[in-house]
Amino acid sequence: MRKKWFIKTADNTLSELETTRSGLSSKTVKDRQQEYGPNELQEQEGKSALAMLLDQFKNPLIFILGVGALVSFFTGHNVDGIAITVIIFINALIAFWQEMKAKKGMDALKEMAAPTAQVVRDGDVLSIPARELVPGDILKINTGDILAADVRIIEANRLSIDEAALTGESEPVDKCVAELEGDNIGLGDQLNMGFMTTIVTSGNGYGVVVGTGMQTEVGHIADLMTNTEETKTPMQVRMDTIAHTLMIAALSVVAVVCAIGLYHGMPWLEILNTGISLSVAAIPEGLPTVVSIVLTMGSTKMVKSNALAKQLSAIETLGSTTVICSDKTGTLTQNQMQVMQAYDASGRYWKVTGKGFDPKGGFEPQKHQVAVTDSPEMMRGLTVATLCNDAQYLQEKGKYAVRGNPTEGALIVAAAKAGLQQGTMLSSGEFTIVEKFPFDSGRKMASVIVRDNEGQHFLAVKGAPDVILRNASGFMIDGNVVTHSSQEMQGNLAIATSAAEQHIANYQQAIEEFADQALRTLAVGIRPLTDEDLERDHHELEHDITILGLYGIMDPPRPEVRDAVNSCFDAGVRTVMITGDHALTAAAVARDIGIIRSENDKVITGAQLDEMDDEELRRICPEVAVFARVSPEHKLRIVRAQQDNNEVPAMTGDGVNDAPALRRADIGVAMGIAGTSVAKDSGDLILLDDNFSTIVKAVRQGRQIFDNLRKFIRQALTANVGEVAVILIAFLMMGPETILPLTPLMILWINLVSDGLPALALGVEPEEKDVMSRKPRKRNEGFFGDSLGAKIVIRGLALGGMSYMAFSWALNAGHSAEYAQTVAFAMLIFAQLWHLFDSRSFTTLYRKNPFTNKYLLGAVALSATLSLSVMYTGLGQLIFNTEALAFGHLMAVIIAASVPTFVLSGIKEITKVKFV
């Protein structure tokens, strides 16, 4: 268990690590390097390419086909054996190619590490390779550094560190030295700690190394990634189920045939021939290949919607998703802090829009319609907010962008909406910055001394509203400065005048209203300065401030997210926010966009999660809408709990801290713009626009793809049942001297060309009307749900029965065995082509326009043409041992082949039973 260094004082930490502020001695460093090893992340050895290739042959379908190929060669059916072998290798190579998109998460983690570090040893500051750091080293920290290890801060000078990739916190964190109270504090709140791979945004300081390599927080995440089992997607589970089902069915049928053959005393060679035919007929050889092609087509379509699928199986999984666990910052929100509301000290509230400021009501109704440029308080306040600001508002590549602290950037943008630009004000000489006093966590404010173009000096101040109030002497009201006593300004209402009381109450109410909306609040004020004041320390100047206004700042939701969340809700998909941000902020955003819909929707923090065991978490998961202030372990536990509830969770993330959960989830969704390379390598799907609504589009497409896969599987397996049925019926009806209606090569042709090719066109079927209004499928629901299995068997038996009847008729009419086999071959081909039009719909063919899928029409025409060439060309007759059918017989076959589809679909239309 890792030590909780944040509860120890700096001196106690140094003492426990047996070091001093002068650093370790060279001898101690060598001893510790032997004890702790290099400051590097370790990884387990992965599979070799050969092992990955051999794994592809463990599929039960591949195994049965392999046995069929060997028996074919053994019995002299070389063409059949070659064809089956080629199919086996095509399927294996496609799967191998997909897996060769190797996981590079650990490599990406290593790339984030700092190459060098400045360290104090023997009293001297040295620059060393970061891998040589050991616990107890004193690390020198400067602006721009990437921390090379986990450290306990022992000296901080306005030190601020960006920990977004590790904690999910959107703003840099101001660091301190003092120990913290309470031992259950999340990473984002450990203000006296610095973590490996995080970036120093401002200030400087020193830290004592408390963890290196795999003992750091990033190392812990690397360990989670290494030991996190990648679960099979629902798609992979369903394909495995089909494979095992078909294997059992094929072996059962072959066993029955062998038993009958032995009972009748058939020669072993005949039994083997029949067994080969049946095993080939029972297995849809092109199924894995066609499924991959359908998924690839879906992947291409998704890219156009800004969703890039790294693994094909992830595409279908989206359609099975029941819970979307979404990060907040950048995914649900715009990832840009903005001033949402303002209060101008005269009692007016302003709503800040994309174009400017709209009055939204307040305590003086008669002034609601005042334009912002007519409000002295607002304009003066925005001027102060712009001057007391280190952020920059720049135009880059034709677009405006903010550089600097996000909160300060929000003020700069708000001022720009009112026509105030810092650069213009300073370059024109209207104002000159004389001296800056940056923000620090002690006084919770920042200020600058400004000289205007008339030579007058004033102090521009911004800071925490309560601090500004405590140091203020009045408000600017309708352009005039109204002063109050210090007691009044500190809220001593017992002695305050009624006017002062009202001003203070208005201000405090505005603070509370903004806080209730989870807005980050900043107040601005001003103080005129005399020549004598310029000689005084800034601590003495930051009093007697005139308050100009208050700003409510937040990272607002994306405009399209509300509709996207509602679409998910209508589709039966819950959206759960999982964020490293504060609970109040997360809850406010969740309530605004519809994730929190009632009082029953709970908000749980990481600290509360630590008090729960896995069973309690599993039980409470369905009631939780927001998980806030969570760690990587928390995210992983939440995903596991969802899966234990038979949910199919999609997990979004962009940081290093998201990687283990992304890898564990049924589908990990990484951010393409803001996402770290670690997150992208751990995810299954990458959002190219970092937009939550793109996930919803992908869910829609995933459902459509799953529907189309079911349609394809229905068509393919119906054909297989028909092939097995015609052979089995013939074998049972005709006894030991059976002439089989179909040869193995004919069956391969049907599976791969005459049926496989047009069935592939089902992969581009338009979506069903109810695709986003039906509930998601359950995790354990297979492809055969909703009576699809029964429908496949009934339709297959009907097709097989028609084919046998045609075969029997031809033999009884005195035609040759080859002619009769050709009749059966043609009957089954055209029966399947007719059946394709019924497979397009989950209702009946009578409710679907046959001309809406032009690819299907083209595929049917091509399939029929190729199949006729097998019967009517010399090469086809030579390879497949067919004969040309008389024109009248061919027309009769084509018409008769339509009977099963039209009759059964008609029965379903009338009776509404699902299994027909």
Secondary structure, DSSP 8 states (H G I E B T S, - for coil): ----GGGS-HHHHHHHTT--TT-B-HHHHHHHHHHH--S---------HHHHHHHGGGSHHHHHHHHHHHHHHHTT-HHHHHHHHHHHHHHHHHHHHHHTS---HHHHHHHHS-SEEEEEETTEEEEEEGGG--TT-EEEE-TT-B--SEEEEEEEEEEEEE-HHHH--SS-EE---S--S-S---GGG-TTEE-TT-EEEEEEEEEEEEE-GGGSHHHHHHHHHHH------HHHHHHHHHHHHHHHHHHHHHHHHHHHHHHHT--HHHHHHHHHHHHHHHS-TTHHHHHHHHHHHHHHHHHHTTEEESSHHHHHHHHH--EEEE-STTTTB-SS-EEEEEE-SSSEEEEE-SSSEEEEEES-GGGTT--GGG-HHHHHHHHHHHHS---EEEEETTEEEEES-HHHHHHHHHHHHTT--HHHHHHTTSEEEEEEEEEETTTTEEEEEEEETTS-EEEEEEE-HHHHHHTEEEEEETTEEEE--HHHHTT-TTT--HHHHHHHHHHHHHHHHHHHTT-EEEEEEEEEE-TTGGGS-HHHHSSSEEEEEEEEEE--B-TTHHHHHHHHHHTT-EEEEE-SS-HHHHHHHHHHHTS--STTSEEEEHHHHHTS-HHHHHHHGGGEEEEES--HHHHHHHHHHHHHTT--EEEEE-SGGGHHHHHHSSEEEEESSS--HHHHHH-SEEETT--HHHHHHHHHHHHHHHHHHHHHHHHHHHHHHHHHHHHHHHHHHHGGG---SS-HHHHHHIIIIITHHHHHGGGG----TTTTTS----TT--TTTTTHHHHHHHHHHHHHHHHHHHHHHHHHTT--HHHHHHHHHHHHHHHHHHHHHHHT-SS-GGGS-TTS-HHHHHHHHHHHHHHHHHHHSHHHHHHH------HHHHHHHHHHHTHHHHHHHHHHHHH--S--
